[in-house]
């Protein structure tokens, strides 16, 4: 079949790859000049299948009303005169009780493991390199009560197949010596040894090149202006090209992978997606030669900050702002990230060459991405809403879409569109 994929972020590129592997003629439409320049550009770099937690959880519910109207907390709410923002927030709070959180957590882990396996197979098949490291991810604690709660949760979750190892402080230091700076405060950690890290932007760019060599057509500089629908199907996509010309593209099947722009685009054709953009920040800093810096994936439970070693760089990510579609960079926020990174890895990072970035994540209230065939239009599939874990779930989501297009149910215990129990 002829298939058009809308969007060339990591989700769109992996979707195009797996569809092409199944023999389809694939065209990707992207408004930017290259693949992966928005949400996928400078994310946390963690492929976190077993440590990915829904943001909507009982702890957040207890803290959210304290956080919402302050600007120095992990979650910041900047109210807009936007009914979609308020509706999303209400649904987010509805997902916080323990019963919903536990269900969503297991679904995320199932999709994450499925996706990580697909990534490993793709890497073996293609030899693709992207500063990857298979050293696991460590969530470390400096507060005894928070560690006890996480350890108890790890034991409960073991029954659902989530592999979270509880480590004491010495064990944490053994696998990540760069935590020496907080040795006296360190209480222990939760370790997922089978998770990974890697540069999502490098992966997206290099997989796009491999997909192009395999026959996928990438059309950059195409700003989608209109989706022509009728008779219960998508009939065409009208785009404006970089030179101002308009052009119409048609296909047998269409896949929506527009990240934070997905909900706006879908509403134009009468499809309601519970997705709202949540802005996150990252700072990428070179490692000084010979310095003791993070060598794996780390998450500071107290600061809600993630770190990944990407070649000769460290990326630090933090903060969630529910602030609409604003992509501006708050310099104060980034300086806070740099200060925390310096505290953890003193003299290890060249902060004078720090690169600041802010990007929008396409968040659903439950944190579960929306994957599957849309009921309104028989030739529309949706693969979006991955929030902060698009890198983790990219290959699995794309592989699932390729199966669904063939009329097969993916081999993953996950509620694809229409299957939520």
C-alpha positions as CSV (number, residue, x, y, z in Angstrom):
1,X,0.0,0.0,0.0
2,X,0.9,3.7,-0.3
3,X,1.2,5.1,3.2
4,X,1.8,8.7,4.3
5,X,3.3,9.3,7.7
6,X,2.7,12.8,9.1
7,X,5.7,13.9,11.1
8,X,9.4,13.0,11.2
9,X,10.2,13.0,14.9
10,X,11.4,9.7,16.4
11,X,7.8,8.3,16.3
12,X,7.3,9.2,12.7
13,X,10.7,7.9,11.6
14,X,10.4,4.6,13.4
15,X,6.9,4.2,12.0
16,X,8.1,4.8,8.5
17,X,10.9,2.3,9.0
18,X,8.7,-0.6,10.2
19,X,6.1,0.1,7.5
20,X,8.8,0.0,4.8
21,X,10.2,-3.2,6.3
22,X,6.7,-4.7,5.7
23,X,7.0,-3.7,2.0
24,X,4.8,-0.6,1.9
25,X,5.5,2.5,-0.2
26,X,6.1,5.1,2.5
27,X,6.2,8.9,2.3
28,X,6.9,11.1,5.3
29,X,5.7,14.7,5.4
30,X,7.5,17.0,7.8
31,X,7.3,20.8,8.1
32,X,10.9,21.2,9.4
33,X,14.0,20.9,7.2
34,X,15.3,17.7,8.9
35,X,14.1,14.8,11.0
36,X,13.9,15.0,14.8
37,X,14.3,18.8,15.2
38,X,11.5,19.2,17.8
39,X,10.5,16.9,20.7
40,X,13.1,14.4,19.8
41,X,16.0,16.9,19.6
42,X,17.4,17.0,23.1
43,X,15.4,14.8,25.4
44,X,16.6,12.9,28.4
45,X,18.2,10.1,26.4
46,X,16.8,7.4,28.7
47,X,15.3,4.2,27.2
48,X,13.4,3.5,30.5
49,X,11.1,0.5,30.3
50,X,11.1,-0.6,33.9
51,X,11.5,2.8,35.6
52,X,9.0,4.8,33.6
53,X,6.4,6.0,36.0
54,X,3.2,7.8,35.0
55,X,3.2,11.4,36.2
56,X,-0.4,10.9,37.3
57,X,0.2,9.1,40.6
58,X,-0.9,9.4,44.2
59,X,2.2,11.4,45.2
60,X,1.5,14.0,42.5
61,X,-2.1,14.2,43.6
62,X,-0.9,15.0,47.2
63,X,1.5,17.7,45.9
64,X,-0.1,19.1,42.9
65,X,-2.2,21.9,44.6
66,X,1.0,23.1,46.3
67,X,2.9,23.0,43.1
68,X,0.5,24.4,40.6
69,X,0.9,28.1,41.3
70,X,4.6,28.2,42.1
71,X,7.4,28.4,39.6
72,X,10.2,26.6,41.6
73,X,8.6,23.1,41.6
74,X,9.0,20.1,39.3
75,X,5.5,20.7,37.9
76,X,4.5,24.3,37.0
77,X,1.0,25.2,35.8
78,X,0.7,28.4,33.8
79,X,-3.1,28.9,33.2
80,X,-4.4,29.9,29.8
81,X,-7.8,30.8,28.6
82,X,-7.9,27.4,26.9
83,X,-10.6,24.9,27.6
84,X,-8.4,22.1,26.3
85,X,-5.7,22.9,29.0
86,X,-8.3,22.8,31.8
87,X,-10.0,19.7,30.5
88,X,-6.6,17.9,30.3
89,X,-5.7,18.9,33.8
90,X,-9.0,17.6,35.2
91,X,-8.5,14.3,33.4
92,X,-4.9,14.2,34.6
93,X,-6.0,14.5,38.2
94,X,-8.6,11.7,37.6
95,X,-5.7,9.4,36.7
96,X,-3.8,10.0,39.9
97,X,-5.6,7.5,42.3
98,X,-3.6,4.3,43.1
99,X,-5.9,2.0,41.1
100,X,-5.5,3.9,37.9
101,X,-1.8,4.6,38.5
102,X,-1.1,0.9,39.0
103,X,-3.0,-0.1,35.8
104,X,-1.2,2.6,33.8
105,X,2.2,1.7,35.2
106,X,1.9,-1.9,34.1
107,X,0.7,-1.0,30.6
108,X,3.6,1.4,30.2
109,X,6.1,-1.2,31.3
110,X,4.6,-3.8,29.0
111,X,4.9,-1.4,26.0
112,X,8.4,-0.3,27.2
113,X,9.8,-3.8,27.3
114,X,8.2,-4.7,24.0
115,X,9.8,-1.5,22.5
116,X,13.2,-2.0,24.1
117,X,13.3,-5.5,22.6
118,X,12.4,-4.1,19.2
119,X,15.1,-1.5,19.5
120,X,17.7,-4.1,20.3
121,X,16.6,-6.2,17.3
122,X,16.8,-3.1,15.0
123,X,20.3,-2.3,16.4
124,X,21.5,-5.8,15.7
125,X,19.9,-5.7,12.2
126,X,21.3,-2.4,11.1
127,X,24.4,-1.7,13.3
128,X,23.0,1.8,14.0
129,X,25.0,3.8,16.5
130,X,23.7,6.7,18.6
131,X,26.0,7.0,21.7
132,X,24.1,4.1,23.2
133,X,25.0,2.5,26.6
134,X,23.5,-0.7,28.0
135,X,24.4,0.0,31.6
136,X,20.9,0.4,33.1
137,X,19.3,3.4,34.8
138,X,19.5,4.2,38.6
139,X,16.9,6.2,40.5
140,X,18.8,7.4,43.6
141,X,17.4,8.7,46.9
142,X,18.7,11.0,49.6
143,X,15.6,10.7,51.7
144,X,15.1,7.5,53.7
145,X,11.3,7.6,53.7
146,X,11.1,8.0,49.9
147,X,13.5,5.1,49.4
148,X,11.4,2.9,51.7
149,X,8.2,3.7,49.7
150,X,10.0,3.0,46.4
151,X,11.4,-0.2,47.7
152,X,8.0,-1.4,48.9
153,X,6.6,-0.5,45.5
154,X,9.3,-2.4,43.7
155,X,8.4,-5.6,45.7
156,X,4.7,-5.2,44.8
157,X,5.5,-4.6,41.1
158,X,7.7,-7.7,40.8
159,X,4.5,-9.7,40.6
160,X,3.7,-7.8,37.4
161,X,7.1,-8.5,35.9
162,X,8.7,-5.1,36.6
163,X,12.4,-5.7,37.4
164,X,13.4,-3.0,39.9
165,X,16.3,-3.9,42.1
166,X,16.6,-2.2,45.5
167,X,20.2,-1.1,46.2
168,X,21.8,0.3,49.3
169,X,24.1,3.3,49.2
170,X,27.3,1.3,48.7
171,X,25.8,-0.7,45.9
172,X,24.8,2.6,44.2
173,X,28.3,3.9,44.5
174,X,29.7,0.7,43.1
175,X,27.7,0.9,39.8
176,X,27.9,4.7,39.6
177,X,31.1,6.1,41.3
178,X,30.2,9.7,40.2
179,X,27.8,9.8,43.1
180,X,30.7,10.3,45.5
181,X,29.7,13.9,45.9
182,X,26.5,12.9,47.7
183,X,28.0,9.9,49.5
184,X,27.0,11.2,53.0
185,X,23.4,11.9,52.0
186,X,22.9,8.9,49.7
187,X,20.4,6.4,51.1
188,X,20.1,3.9,48.2
189,X,18.4,3.5,44.9
190,X,16.2,1.6,42.6
191,X,18.1,0.1,39.7
192,X,16.8,-1.2,36.3
193,X,19.8,-3.0,34.9
194,X,18.2,-3.8,31.6
195,X,17.3,-0.2,30.6
196,X,19.6,1.8,28.3
197,X,20.6,5.4,27.3
198,X,21.3,6.9,24.0
199,X,21.0,10.1,21.9
200,X,17.4,10.1,20.5
201,X,18.3,12.8,17.9
202,X,21.2,10.9,16.5
203,X,19.1,7.7,16.4
204,X,16.3,9.6,14.6
205,X,18.6,11.1,12.0
206,X,20.5,7.9,11.3
207,X,17.4,5.8,11.1
208,X,15.9,8.3,8.7
209,X,19.0,7.9,6.5
210,X,18.6,4.1,6.6
211,X,14.9,4.4,5.9
212,X,15.6,6.7,2.9
213,X,18.2,4.2,1.6
214,X,15.5,1.5,1.9
215,X,13.1,3.5,-0.2
216,X,11.2,5.8,2.2
217,X,10.5,9.2,0.7
218,X,11.1,12.1,3.1
219,X,9.5,15.4,2.0
220,X,10.8,18.2,4.3
221,X,9.5,21.7,4.4
222,X,5.9,20.6,4.1
223,X,3.5,22.5,6.4
224,X,0.2,20.7,6.6
225,X,-2.6,23.1,5.8
226,X,-5.6,20.9,5.3
227,X,-6.7,17.3,5.7
228,X,-9.4,16.5,3.1
229,X,-11.9,14.0,4.4
230,X,-15.1,12.5,3.1
231,X,-17.0,9.2,3.0
232,X,-15.4,8.1,6.2
233,X,-11.9,8.3,5.0
234,X,-8.9,10.6,4.5
235,X,-8.8,11.7,0.9
236,X,-5.7,13.9,0.7
237,X,-3.3,16.0,2.6
238,X,-2.8,19.6,1.4
239,X,0.6,21.2,2.3
240,X,2.4,24.5,1.8
241,X,6.0,24.0,0.7
242,X,8.9,26.1,1.9
243,X,8.8,28.1,-1.4
244,X,5.1,29.0,-0.8
245,X,3.7,26.5,-3.4
246,X,0.9,24.3,-2.4
247,X,0.7,20.6,-3.1
248,X,-1.7,17.7,-2.6
249,X,-0.6,14.2,-1.5
250,X,-2.7,11.1,-1.5
251,X,-2.3,7.6,-0.2
252,X,-4.1,4.4,0.8
253,X,-3.4,4.8,4.5
254,X,-2.3,7.7,6.7
255,X,-0.5,7.7,10.1
256,X,-0.7,10.7,12.5
257,X,2.7,11.1,14.3
258,X,2.7,14.9,14.9
259,X,3.7,14.9,18.6
260,X,2.4,18.0,20.4
261,X,0.7,19.2,17.2
262,X,-1.4,16.0,16.9
263,X,-4.4,17.1,19.0
264,X,-4.8,20.4,17.1
265,X,-4.6,18.7,13.7
266,X,-7.0,15.9,14.8
267,X,-9.6,18.4,16.0
268,X,-9.8,19.9,12.5
269,X,-11.2,16.6,11.2
270,X,-13.4,15.9,14.2
271,X,-11.1,13.5,16.1
272,X,-10.6,14.3,19.8
273,X,-7.3,13.3,21.3
274,X,-6.6,13.8,25.0
275,X,-3.1,15.3,24.4
276,X,-1.7,18.6,25.7
277,X,1.8,19.9,25.4
278,X,4.0,19.9,28.5
279,X,7.3,21.8,28.2
280,X,10.5,20.3,29.5
281,X,14.0,21.7,29.7
282,X,17.4,20.1,29.0
283,X,21.0,21.2,29.3
284,X,23.8,19.4,27.5
285,X,27.4,19.9,28.8
286,X,30.7,18.5,27.7
287,X,32.6,16.2,30.1
288,X,36.0,17.5,31.1
289,X,38.8,15.2,30.1
290,X,39.5,12.6,32.8
291,X,36.7,13.8,35.0
292,X,34.4,11.6,37.1
293,X,31.0,12.2,35.6
294,X,27.9,10.1,35.2
295,X,28.5,7.0,33.1
296,X,24.9,5.7,32.8
297,X,21.3,6.8,33.2
298,X,20.7,8.5,36.5
299,X,17.6,10.1,38.1
300,X,17.7,12.2,41.2
301,X,14.5,11.4,43.0
302,X,14.6,14.5,45.2
303,X,15.2,17.0,42.4
304,X,13.1,15.1,39.8
305,X,16.1,15.5,37.4
306,X,17.4,12.9,34.9
307,X,21.0,12.6,33.7
308,X,22.4,10.6,30.8
309,X,25.9,10.1,29.5
310,X,25.9,10.6,25.7
311,X,29.4,10.0,24.4
312,X,31.6,12.9,25.7
313,X,28.5,14.8,26.9
314,X,26.1,14.7,29.8
315,X,22.5,15.7,29.4
316,X,20.5,16.9,32.3
317,X,16.7,17.2,32.0
318,X,14.0,18.5,34.4
319,X,10.9,20.5,34.9
320,X,7.4,20.2,33.5
321,X,5.5,23.3,32.5
322,X,1.8,23.1,31.5
323,X,2.0,26.3,29.6
324,X,0.4,25.8,26.2
325,X,2.4,25.8,23.0
326,X,5.1,28.2,24.3
327,X,8.6,27.0,23.4
328,X,10.6,29.9,24.9
329,X,13.6,29.0,27.0
330,X,13.5,30.3,30.6
331,X,17.2,31.0,31.3
332,X,16.6,30.8,35.1
333,X,15.2,27.3,34.8
334,X,18.3,26.2,32.8
335,X,20.7,27.8,35.3
336,X,18.9,25.8,38.1
337,X,19.6,22.6,36.1
338,X,23.3,23.5,35.6
339,X,23.6,24.3,39.4
340,X,22.2,20.9,40.3
341,X,24.5,19.1,37.8
342,X,27.5,20.9,39.3
343,X,26.4,19.9,42.8
344,X,26.3,16.3,41.8
345,X,29.4,16.2,39.5
346,X,31.7,19.0,40.8
347,X,34.4,20.1,38.3
348,X,33.4,17.3,35.9
349,X,31.3,19.4,33.4
350,X,32.3,22.3,31.2
351,X,29.3,24.4,32.1
352,X,30.7,27.3,30.1
353,X,29.7,25.4,26.9
354,X,26.3,24.3,28.2
355,X,23.6,24.1,25.5
356,X,20.1,25.0,26.7
357,X,16.9,23.6,25.1
358,X,13.2,23.5,25.7
359,X,10.8,21.3,24.0
360,X,7.1,20.3,24.1
361,X,6.1,16.7,25.0
362,X,2.7,15.4,23.8
363,X,1.2,14.2,27.1
364,X,-1.9,12.3,27.7
365,X,-3.5,12.4,31.2
366,X,-2.7,8.8,31.8
367,X,0.8,8.9,30.2
368,X,-0.4,6.1,27.9
369,X,0.3,6.9,24.3
370,X,-2.5,6.7,21.8
371,X,-1.8,3.9,19.3
372,X,-4.0,2.2,16.8
373,X,-6.6,2.6,14.1
374,X,-9.0,5.5,14.4
375,X,-12.7,4.5,14.4
376,X,-13.9,7.6,12.5
377,X,-11.8,7.2,9.4
378,X,-11.1,3.8,8.0
379,X,-7.6,4.7,6.6
380,X,-6.3,6.7,9.5
381,X,-3.9,5.3,12.1
382,X,-2.7,7.2,15.2
383,X,0.7,6.9,16.9
384,X,1.2,9.8,19.3
385,X,0.9,11.1,22.8
386,X,4.1,9.5,24.2
387,X,4.9,12.3,26.5
388,X,8.4,12.0,28.1
389,X,8.9,8.4,27.0
390,X,8.7,8.6,23.2
391,X,12.3,7.5,23.0
392,X,11.6,4.5,25.2
393,X,8.5,3.5,23.3
394,X,9.3,4.5,19.7
395,X,10.3,1.2,18.2
396,X,7.5,-0.7,19.9
397,X,4.8,1.8,19.0
398,X,6.0,1.8,15.4
399,X,6.2,-2.0,15.2
400,X,2.6,-2.2,16.6
401,X,1.3,0.3,14.0
402,X,2.9,-1.9,11.3
403,X,1.1,-4.9,12.7
404,X,-2.2,-3.1,13.0
405,X,-2.0,-2.0,9.4
406,X,-1.7,-5.6,8.4
407,X,-4.8,-6.5,10.4
408,X,-2.8,-8.2,13.2
409,X,-3.0,-7.5,16.9
410,X,0.5,-6.6,18.2
411,X,2.2,-9.1,20.5
412,X,2.0,-6.8,23.4
413,X,-0.3,-6.6,26.4
414,X,-1.3,-3.0,25.9
415,X,-4.6,-1.2,25.4
416,X,-4.5,-0.1,21.8
417,X,-7.2,2.3,20.6
418,X,-10.6,1.0,21.6
419,X,-9.2,-1.7,23.9
420,X,-8.9,0.1,27.3
421,X,-10.3,-2.1,30.0
